[in-house]
Amino acid sequence: MPELNHKVRGVDHVAYPTFDPAGTVEFYRDVLGFPVVHSICAAGWGPEKHPDFIHFFFDIGNDDRLAFFYYFGLEPFEGGPQGDAYSRFADDVPIFFIRSRHLAIHVDDEDDLLEYRRRLDSSNWPVEMQIQHETIESIYTHDPNGYMIEITRAMRPVTPQEDLDAELTIDALVDVVRGPDPSMANLLARKAELIVERAAQWVPSDEEVVAR
């Protein structure tokens, strides 16, 4: 597969609907300290029967923004008892599936992470989990709309070897899910095959060895 030029420069904004704009502003601006940086008041916008709405943005650093839509007069939709303002799920939907859709915001170090934990624990939205994953440590809570929010910090840099492992893993995943029996066992078997197939690419040539 040819390598594509990487032209993007991060997230401009992520947007969600809200039925609680006051609580949303309190959570993001007043508790977490993310300033409001832009808003759009759209009256009479769009096709027939489209409600007036406001679209407002919070600065989450690095020129990235988190945005919300509030539609005047629109009531929350019926649905299952789980989920958020965007998706309401039935009782039988696993909670791990619901929580897989979340927003993660990066901070520089452990001190910053603990500062956000302090702010949240002093608010109406205390931290629900604090977990160390392979290379990151994260705190989690739900905002006033039911969206899961993660604040995370790197515990160490990701190595080039891990980047290579990720490429192998995802190539194996794509192959396996297109087959008749997608499973973790088959993914690992396919990954092993790819390692053998590509091993020659990772052996330095005689010229490279001499240059070293």
N, C-alpha and C positions, 0 to 999 in steps of 0.2 A: 504494500500500500504506500503510495507516495506521501511524503511528509508535507503537510499543509503549513503555509506561513501563519504564524500566530500573531494576529492583528489586534485582538481585543485587549482592553486595558482594565479589566475588572468589572464590577457590577455598577451600573449607573443607578438603578434602584430596583427594589423588590416591592411589589404592591399587593395589598390585601384589602378586602372589604371589612368594614366595622359597623356594628350597630351601637357601639358605645364610644363615641369620639371623646367625650370628657374623660372617661376612664383611660382611654388610650393615651391621651395627652399627659395625664397624671403619671402613668406608668413610664412612658418613654422620656418625657421631658423632665418631670419633677422628681422622679425616683432615680432613673438611670442617668439623667443629665444630658440626654441627646437633644441639642437645640432644634427648634423648628426653623427650617431654612427656606421653605417655599410653600405656597399654597395657591390653588386655582379654584375660584368660585365659578362654577359653570351653571348658569341659569338659562333655561330654554335650549339646552344643548342636545344634539343628537336627534334620533328619529322620534316619531310621534309616540307619546306616552312615556318617554324617557324622563325620569324625575330629575329635578335640580340636584346638584351634588357639589361637594367640596372634595378636592384632592389635596392632601397635605403631606409634607415630607419632613423627615427627621435626618439630621446629619449623623451618620454612624462611623465617620472617619474615613480617611484615604479617598476623599471625594465620592464616597458611596452613600446612598440614601435609602431609607426605609419609608415607604409611602402607604397611605391608607385612603380609601374611598368611603365617604359617608353620603348615602342617598337619602334626601329628605323625604319623610313620609313612608319609607319602605320598612315593613315589619319583618322580624326574623322569620325564616322559613321553617315549616314543620319538617321533622325528620326524626332520626333515631336519637337516643339519649346521650351518645358519645360524640366527641369531636369539637368543632369550633364554628365560628360565624360563617365560614365558607363551606364546610362539609359536615353534615350530621350523619353519624353512622349508627347502625343497629347494634343491639346488645351482643350479637354473635361475632362482630368484627373484632379481631384480636387487638389489644391495646398497643402491642409492639408495632403493628401495621399503622395505626393511627399516628403514633409518635414518630414514625420514620419521616414524616413530612414536617420539617422544622427549619428555623433560621438559626445559623450559627454565626456569631460575631466574635472577631478575633481581638485579643488584647496582648500586650507585649510580654508580661511576666506574671509570676505568682502573686506579687503584691497587688497588681492591678486586678487580677481575678478575685482576690480576697476582698478588695475594696468594693467590687460590684456585689459580692456575696453579702457584705455588710449592709449595703444600700437596700438590697432586696429583702434581707431578713428583718430589716427595720420597717418594711412596708406591708401592704396588704397582699403582696405576692412573694412570700418567702421562697428560698431555694428548696426545690423538691429532691434534687439529687446532686451529688458531687462525685464525679467518676474520673479515674485515670484510665485512658485508653492506651493504645500502644505508644503513641508519640505525643499525645495531648492530654491535658486535664481540663475538665469542663464542669460548669454548673448549669442547672436546668430549672426553668420554671415555666408557667403558662401566663400569658398576658391577659388583660381583661376580655379579650375576644376568644380565648381558648387556644390561641396559637402557642405551640411550644417554642420557647426561646432558649438557645444555648449560648453561653459566653465561654470562650475557650482560649487556652494559651498553650504554646508549644513547649514540651518538656525537653526536646532536643531537636536538632535539625533532621530533616528527612535526607537520607543518603542517596547517592546515585544508584547504589545497588537496590534500594527499595523502589526507586522509580522503575528500574528494569523489571523487578519482580511484579510490580503493578501492571506493566504492559503485558507480561506473560500471562498473568492471572486473567486479565480482561479479555485477551485474545482467546484463551481457553474457555472462558465463560460464554463468549459469543458463539463459539463452535458448539458447545454442549447444549445450550438452550435451543439451538436450531435442530437438534437431534431428537430422537424418540424418547430419551430417558434422562432429562436434566436432573442431576444430583451433585452433591458435594464430592462424592467419591469419583464420579466421572469427570468432574472439573479438575480434580487433582491428578487423575490419570492423564488427561489431555495436557495439562500443564507440564507434566513430566516428559511427555512426548515432544512438546515444543522446546523444552530445554535441550533435549538431545538433538533435535533438528537444527537448532540455532547455535549450538555450542561453538561451531567453527568460526562464527562471526566474532566471538569474544576472545579468540586466541590471537595475540599480537603477532604480526608478521616478523620475519627476520630483520627487515629494515627498521621496524619500530623498536625491536629489542636492542639493536646496535645503537640507535639514536639515544636510548636511555643510558 
